[in-house]
Amino acid sequence: MELFDELTEHTFPALLDLLAERHGADEAVVGPDGRVTFAELRERTDRMAAWYTSAGLVPGERVGVLLPNGLRWLVAALGALRAGLVAVPINTWYRSTEYAHVIEAAELRLIVTADPLFGRPVLEDLAAVGRGQAYTGPGDGYLGVLEWPAGMDLPAAVADPVPDVRVGPDDLALILFTSGSTARPKAVPLRHGPLLRNGREIGRRQHLRPRDRLWIAAPFFFGYGCANALPVALTHVVTLCLQERVDGDASLEFIERERCTVYYGLATTTRALLSAPGFGRYDISSLRTGTTGFTAEDKRLAIEELGVTEVCSVYGLTEAYGHSTMTDAHDPLEVKLHTQGTVVPTQEIRIVDDHGEVVPAGVTGEIELRGCVIDAYLDAPEIDAVSFRPGGWFRTMDLGWLDEHDRLHFVGRHKEIMKIKGINIAPAEVEDILVQHAKVDQAFVLGLPAPDGGEMMTAVIVPRGPVPDEDALAADLTSHVRARAASYKVPARFVFMDGTDLPLTDTGKVSKRKLRELLDA
């Protein structure tokens, strides 16, 4: 019987208790601010929960966690859950007005942080919007900031006992703010039970084993960390090996030293490791499985160049508790490279047309999900009205199709579809063709306004190596695409850029919106 099957309640406090009881001496966390066993993690979490209770916080209230990846982040967040509170991870790249939005939208009572944070004066930014006061004691409304600098065991010692709080699977655990293209990030409420159930299934697809060691340097304030890596690790008795950021040789040395076995790295992470000066000098052969990037080339790099041979291809979003479809760690290479796998057991998937009618296999439409998905955004009825269909189906606004094996083939975001000469074209299709060229490292295709009022297909190319003649390479790429696809899928314009100049989103992905703005300018 797996440890998860012994849980009587699918909640983080119940799981931490069981881990401390069954695997107390096993290592739970390795981070820049310390390493602890599962027993020690539970003990620190209990003490943090006692501190929250002594501050007058009551179950259901919300605490902001504004810290780098590490033990402090985990104890601050898990301690909140132990006390029946809701943890609200805050983006460490935010500034004053963004902080104000999160504090107001999530109705935060307290923020746990360190100052400075990555060299940035957090307290000054919070003070600029009237939220920088230090916590001084219990009270009403916003209580201010609790500082927790690196090197301090816990923010403060309290003699209070661990709060006797009843937490249920349907209670809120996290509120995450997505980094989408809307004017302001959407607040996504996530519950204990679905977080743990989905995390268990994600780990099973990776064939995780107790005492595996999961490496992640992606920020924990995003879903890939706190709503994916964290529940995956806890439900499978896996050690979390955390770094504050991806740092080339330092990351390779960390993976070698800690003998990490599970790789949680997206496209930019993979490329950063492969381009590190010391790549090849460090032994990272311990890496076995994990999850990785989106395009076929991204996945090939992780599997063949980085050597994570059992890494899984995935599709998911924050609103669906991490991943919704995955390949299996033991699937053939071609399946991993060219599909996003089948739906996990906790969810259902369907593809529908513009009228919400299910389409046959092989036909592209909108991806909809049901099961371990949110039932509403936080206080946003206007967004809910367009995001859900009857029967509990969540509209992802993504396009894809299912093959005869029910594997998902992701096509792209609905809003990214181009109309060239009256024909709809998915950028991902053309990008996949372009990256097959020997001189192309990365390709990003988008539609820009054309003089005739339509769209002109533009391909931004990151070359593999120096390009002595851009016109010649553009001509070669034109021939390359024309030989493999219909003529209307040939880009009308090629723009060559260095990979370091690509604009990124907060999650480290290339931002097509910012890229479009850059090209328009």
C-alpha positions in Angstrom: 0.0 0.0 0.0 1.3 3.5 -0.9 1.6 6.0 1.9 -1.1 8.2 0.3 -3.6 5.4 0.6 -3.2 5.5 4.4 -4.5 9.1 4.6 -7.9 9.4 6.2 -8.1 13.1 5.1 -6.5 14.5 1.9 -5.0 17.6 3.6 -1.5 18.9 3.9 -1.5 18.7 7.8 -2.7 15.1 7.8 -0.1 14.2 5.2 2.7 15.9 7.1 1.7 14.0 10.3 1.8 10.7 8.4 5.2 11.5 6.8 6.7 12.3 10.2 5.3 9.1 11.6 6.3 6.7 8.8 9.4 8.5 7.3 10.5 10.9 10.0 14.2 10.2 9.6 14.1 10.6 5.8 15.3 13.9 4.3 12.4 16.1 3.3 14.0 19.4 2.1 17.4 20.5 0.9 17.5 24.3 0.3 19.8 27.3 0.5 18.6 28.0 4.0 18.9 24.5 5.5 18.0 20.9 5.2 15.5 19.0 7.4 13.9 15.5 7.7 10.2 15.0 7.5 10.0 14.9 11.3 11.8 18.2 11.5 9.7 19.7 8.8 6.5 18.8 10.7 8.0 20.2 14.0 8.9 23.5 12.4 5.5 23.7 10.6 3.8 23.1 13.9 5.8 26.0 15.6 5.0 28.3 12.7 1.3 27.4 13.0 1.4 28.2 16.7 3.0 31.6 15.9 0.2 32.4 13.5 -2.4 31.5 16.1 -0.6 33.7 18.7 -0.9 36.6 16.3 -4.6 36.2 16.4 -5.1 34.8 12.9 -8.1 32.4 12.6 -8.9 29.6 10.1 -9.8 30.8 6.7 -7.7 34.0 6.8 -4.9 34.6 4.4 -1.2 35.0 4.7 1.1 36.2 2.0 4.4 34.4 1.5 7.0 36.6 -0.1 10.2 34.6 0.1 12.7 32.9 -2.2 12.7 29.1 -2.7 13.8 27.3 0.4 13.0 26.0 3.8 11.6 29.3 5.0 9.1 29.4 2.1 7.9 25.9 2.9 7.6 26.4 6.6 5.8 29.8 6.2 3.3 28.2 3.7 2.8 24.8 5.4 2.6 26.4 8.8 -0.3 28.5 7.5 -2.1 25.4 6.3 -1.5 23.7 9.6 -3.2 26.6 11.3 -6.2 26.4 8.9 -5.1 29.5 7.1 -4.7 30.1 3.3 -1.2 30.6 1.9 -0.9 33.2 -0.8 2.4 32.9 -2.7 3.6 36.3 -3.9 5.7 36.9 -7.0 9.2 38.0 -5.9 9.5 40.1 -9.1 6.4 42.2 -8.2 6.7 45.9 -7.3 4.6 48.2 -5.2 1.4 48.5 -7.3 1.4 44.7 -7.9 1.8 44.1 -4.2 -1.1 46.3 -3.5 -3.3 44.4 -5.9 -2.5 41.0 -4.3 -3.0 42.4 -0.7 -6.4 43.8 -1.7 -7.6 41.0 -3.9 -6.6 38.2 -1.5 -7.5 40.2 1.6 -4.2 39.4 3.2 -3.9 39.8 7.0 -0.1 39.4 7.1 3.0 39.1 4.8 6.0 36.9 5.7 9.1 38.2 3.8 12.7 39.0 4.0 14.3 42.4 3.2 16.1 42.9 0.9 14.9 40.2 -1.5 17.2 39.5 -4.4 18.7 42.9 -3.8 15.3 44.6 -4.0 14.1 46.7 -1.0 10.8 45.0 -0.4 9.8 47.1 2.6 10.2 50.3 0.6 8.0 48.9 -2.2 5.3 47.9 0.4 5.7 51.2 2.2 5.0 53.1 -1.1 1.5 51.7 -1.1 1.0 52.0 2.7 1.6 48.3 3.5 5.2 48.3 4.8 4.6 48.5 8.5 6.2 45.9 10.7 4.0 43.4 12.6 3.7 44.5 16.2 1.0 42.3 17.6 -2.6 41.0 17.1 -5.2 43.4 15.8 -7.8 44.0 13.2 -7.4 44.2 9.5 -4.0 44.1 7.8 -1.3 43.3 10.5 1.7 44.3 8.4 5.0 42.5 7.6 6.7 39.7 9.5 10.4 39.7 8.6 12.2 36.4 8.4 15.8 36.9 7.3 18.0 34.1 6.1 19.8 32.4 9.0 17.0 32.7 11.5 15.4 29.4 12.6 11.9 30.9 12.9 10.6 34.5 13.0 9.8 34.2 16.7 9.5 31.7 19.5 6.1 31.1 21.1 5.1 28.8 23.9 1.6 28.3 22.5 0.6 24.7 21.7 0.0 23.6 18.1 -3.5 24.9 17.2 -6.2 22.2 17.2 -7.7 23.1 13.9 -9.9 20.9 11.7 -8.8 21.2 8.1 -10.9 19.5 5.4 -10.1 18.4 1.8 -12.5 21.0 0.4 -10.9 23.9 2.4 -8.8 26.4 0.5 -5.0 25.8 0.7 -3.5 28.3 -1.8 -4.5 31.3 -3.8 -2.2 31.8 -6.8 -2.1 34.8 -9.0 -1.6 33.8 -12.7 0.7 35.6 -15.0 -1.6 35.7 -18.0 -2.2 38.4 -20.5 -5.1 40.0 -18.7 -4.8 43.5 -17.4 -4.3 42.1 -13.9 -3.4 38.6 -12.8 -6.4 36.3 -12.0 -6.6 34.9 -8.5 -6.9 31.1 -8.6 -8.1 29.4 -5.4 -6.8 25.8 -4.9 -8.1 23.3 -2.3 -6.3 20.7 -0.2 -7.9 17.6 -1.6 -7.5 18.2 -5.3 -3.9 19.5 -4.8 -2.9 16.2 -3.2 -4.9 13.9 -5.4 -3.6 15.4 -8.6 -0.1 15.6 -7.3 -0.2 11.9 -6.5 -1.2 11.1 -10.1 1.4 13.4 -11.6 4.1 11.6 -9.6 2.8 8.2 -10.6 3.2 9.0 -14.3 6.8 9.9 -13.6 7.3 6.6 -11.7 8.5 8.3 -8.6 9.9 6.2 -5.7 10.3 7.0 -2.0 13.6 8.8 -1.5 13.8 10.2 -5.0 15.3 13.7 -5.0 13.4 16.3 -7.0 15.4 19.3 -8.3 13.6 22.6 -9.0 14.8 26.1 -9.4 11.6 27.6 -10.8 10.0 30.0 -8.4 7.7 28.4 -5.9 5.2 31.2 -6.1 4.1 29.8 -9.5 1.9 26.7 -9.9 4.8 24.6 -11.2 6.4 24.8 -7.8 3.8 25.1 -5.0 0.8 23.4 -6.8 2.8 20.7 -8.6 6.3 20.0 -7.3 5.3 20.4 -3.6 2.3 18.0 -3.6 4.0 15.6 -5.9 7.0 15.4 -3.6 5.0 15.0 -0.4 2.6 12.4 -1.7 5.5 10.2 -3.0 8.0 10.7 0.0 10.4 12.5 -2.3 13.1 15.0 -1.1 12.7 18.5 -2.4 16.0 19.9 -3.6 15.5 23.6 -4.0 17.5 26.4 -5.5 16.5 30.0 -5.5 17.2 30.4 -9.3 18.8 28.5 -12.2 22.5 29.3 -12.2 24.4 27.3 -14.8 27.4 25.7 -13.2 26.1 26.2 -9.7 23.0 24.3 -10.6 24.9 21.5 -12.3 27.2 21.2 -9.2 24.1 21.1 -6.9 22.4 18.3 -9.0 25.7 16.3 -8.9 26.3 16.8 -5.2 22.7 16.0 -4.1 22.3 13.1 -6.6 19.0 14.5 -7.8 16.9 12.0 -9.7 13.8 14.1 -10.8 14.1 17.0 -13.2 11.6 19.9 -13.0 12.9 22.2 -15.6 11.2 24.0 -18.5 12.7 25.1 -21.8 14.7 28.0 -20.5 16.1 25.9 -17.7 17.2 23.1 -20.0 19.0 25.6 -22.3 20.6 27.4 -19.3 22.1 24.1 -18.1 23.3 23.0 -21.6 24.9 26.3 -22.2 26.7 26.5 -18.8 30.5 26.6 -19.2 30.9 23.5 -17.1 28.3 21.3 -18.8 29.9 18.0 -19.4 32.3 18.3 -16.4 29.6 17.6 -13.8 28.0 14.1 -13.4 24.3 14.6 -13.6 23.6 11.1 -14.7 21.5 10.6 -11.5 18.6 12.5 -13.3 16.1 9.9 -14.4 12.6 11.3 -14.7 10.6 14.5 -14.3 8.6 16.9 -16.4 9.8 19.4 -19.0 9.2 21.8 -21.9 6.5 22.0 -24.5 7.9 21.9 -28.0 9.4 18.7 -29.6 12.8 20.4 -29.6 12.6 21.4 -25.9 11.8 17.8 -25.0 14.5 16.4 -27.2 17.1 18.6 -25.5 16.0 17.4 -22.1 16.0 13.7 -23.1 18.9 13.4 -25.5 21.3 16.3 -24.5 20.6 16.6 -20.8 20.1 12.9 -20.4 16.8 12.8 -18.5 15.7 9.7 -20.5 12.4 9.1 -18.7 11.2 12.7 -18.5 7.5 13.2 -19.2 5.8 15.5 -21.7 2.9 17.4 -20.1 0.0 19.8 -20.6 -1.4 21.8 -17.7 -2.4 25.1 -16.1 -2.8 26.5 -12.7 -6.6 26.3 -12.8 -6.3 22.5 -13.2 -4.0 21.8 -10.3 -0.7 21.4 -12.2 -0.8 18.9 -15.1 -3.9 17.6 -16.8 -2.3 15.3 -19.5 1.0 13.5 -19.3 3.0 10.9 -21.1 4.3 8.0 -19.0 7.9 7.9 -18.1 8.3 4.7 -20.1 6.5 5.8 -23.2 8.4 5.7 -26.5 10.4 8.7 -27.5 8.1 9.6 -30.4 5.1 9.7 -28.1 6.9 12.1 -25.8 8.2 14.4 -28.5 5.0 14.7 -30.4 2.2 14.5 -27.9 1.3 15.7 -24.4 0.1 12.3 -23.3 -3.3 11.1 -22.0 -5.4 12.7 -19.3 -4.5 11.9 -15.7 -7.1 9.8 -13.7 -8.3 12.7 -11.6 -9.5 14.7 -14.7 -11.5 14.4 -17.9 -10.7 16.0 -21.2 -12.7 16.8 -24.3 -12.2 18.8 -27.5 -15.1 21.1 -28.6 -16.0 23.4 -31.5 -17.0 27.1 -31.2 -20.5 26.0 -30.1 -19.3 23.7 -27.4 -20.0 20.5 -29.3 -17.6 17.6 -28.9 -15.5 17.0 -32.1 -14.2 13.7 -33.4 -10.7 12.4 -32.9 -8.2 14.2 -35.1 -10.2 17.4 -35.3 -8.8 20.6 -33.7 -10.9 22.4 -31.2 -10.8 24.0 -27.7 -9.5 21.9 -24.9 -11.9 21.6 -21.9 -11.3 19.9 -18.6 -13.3 18.6 -15.7 -12.5 17.0 -12.4 -9.5 18.4 -10.5 -10.2 21.9 -11.8 -11.3 25.0 -10.0 -15.1 25.8 -9.9 -14.6 29.5 -9.9 -12.0 32.2 -9.7 -11.7 34.3 -6.6 -14.4 37.0 -6.6 -14.5 37.3 -10.4 -18.0 36.4 -11.7 -17.3 38.2 -15.0 -14.4 35.8 -15.7 -16.4 32.8 -14.4 -19.2 33.6 -16.9 -16.9 32.9 -19.9 -14.7 30.2 -18.3 -17.1 27.5 -17.4 -19.7 25.4 -19.3 -22.6 23.4 -17.9 -21.5 20.2 -16.3 -18.4 21.6 -14.7 -16.3 21.9 -17.8 -13.5 24.4 -17.6 -12.6 26.3 -20.8 -8.8 26.4 -21.2 -8.9 28.7 -24.2 -6.2 26.4 -25.6 -6.5 24.5 -28.9 -5.6 20.9 -29.5 -6.8 17.5 -30.7 -7.0 13.9 -29.5 -5.6 11.1 -31.5 -6.9 7.5 -31.7 -5.1 6.7 -28.5 -6.7 9.6 -26.7 -3.3 11.4 -26.5 -3.5 15.2 -26.6 -1.7 17.1 -29.4 -1.4 20.8 -28.3 -1.9 23.3 -31.1 -1.7 26.7 -29.3 -3.6 29.4 -27.6 -6.8 30.3 -29.3 -5.8 34.0 -29.4 -2.5 33.1 -31.1 -4.2 31.5 -34.2 -3.2 33.5 -37.3 -5.5 34.1 -40.3 -3.2 34.2 -43.4 -5.0 34.8 -46.7 -8.3 33.8 -45.0 -6.9 30.5 -43.7 -6.4 29.8 -40.0 -2.9 28.6 -39.1 -1.5 27.5 -35.7 1.9 29.0 -35.0 3.1 25.8 -33.2 2.7 23.8 -36.5 5.1 26.1 -38.3 7.5 26.4 -35.3 7.8 22.6 -35.2 8.9 22.6 -38.9 11.4 25.5 -38.4 13.2 23.9 -35.4 13.8 20.8 -37.5 16.3 22.9 -39.5 19.9 22.3 -38.5 20.7 26.0 -38.1 17.6 26.8 -35.9 17.8 26.6 -32.1 14.4 28.3 -31.4 11.5 29.6 -33.5 8.6 31.8 -32.6 5.8 32.4 -35.1 3.2 35.2 -34.9 0.9 37.2 -37.0 1.7 40.9 -37.4 -0.5 43.5 -39.1 0.0 43.5 -42.9 -0.5 46.6 -45.2 -3.6 45.0 -46.7 -5.3 44.9 -43.3 -4.7 41.2 -42.8 -1.9 39.4 -41.0 1.7 38.7 -42.1 3.3 35.6 -40.7 6.5 36.5 -39.0 9.1 34.0 -37.7 11.5 35.1 -35.0 14.6 32.8 -35.3 17.3 32.1 -32.7 20.0 30.6 -34.8 22.2 27.7 -33.8 25.6 29.3 -34.2 26.7 32.4 -36.0 24.8 33.6 -39.2 27.1 35.2 -41.7 24.3 35.9 -44.2 20.8 36.3 -42.8 19.2 36.7 -46.3 20.7 33.4 -47.3 19.4 31.6 -44.2 16.0 33.2 -44.6 15.9 31.8 -48.2 17.0 28.4 -47.0 14.3 28.4 -44.3 11.7 29.4 -46.8 12.6 26.4 -49.0 12.7 24.2 -45.8 9.1 25.0 -44.9 7.8 25.0 -48.4 9.1 21.4 -48.9 7.2 20.3 -45.8 4.0 22.2 -45.7 1.5 24.1 -47.8 2.8 27.3 -49.3 0.5 29.5 -47.2 2.4 28.2 -44.1 5.7 29.8 -45.3 6.5 32.9 -43.1 6.6 36.1 -45.1 9.3 37.6 -42.9 12.2 36.3 -40.8 13.7 38.1 -37.9 16.9 36.8 -36.3 17.6 37.4 -32.6 20.0 36.3 -30.0 18.4 34.1 -27.4 19.4 36.5 -24.6 17.3 39.3 -26.2 14.0 37.4 -26.2 11.5 39.0 -23.9 10.2 36.7 -21.1 7.1 36.4 -19.0 7.4 36.2 -15.2 7.5 32.4 -15.5 10.6 32.5 -17.7 8.8 31.6 -20.9 9.2 33.7 -24.1 6.4 36.3 -24.2 4.8 36.5 -27.6 2.9 39.5 -26.5 6.1 41.4 -25.7 7.7 40.0 -28.8 4.9 41.3 -30.9 5.2 44.7 -29.2 9.0 44.7 -29.9 8.5 43.9 -33.6 5.7 46.4 -33.9 8.0 49.1 -32.5 
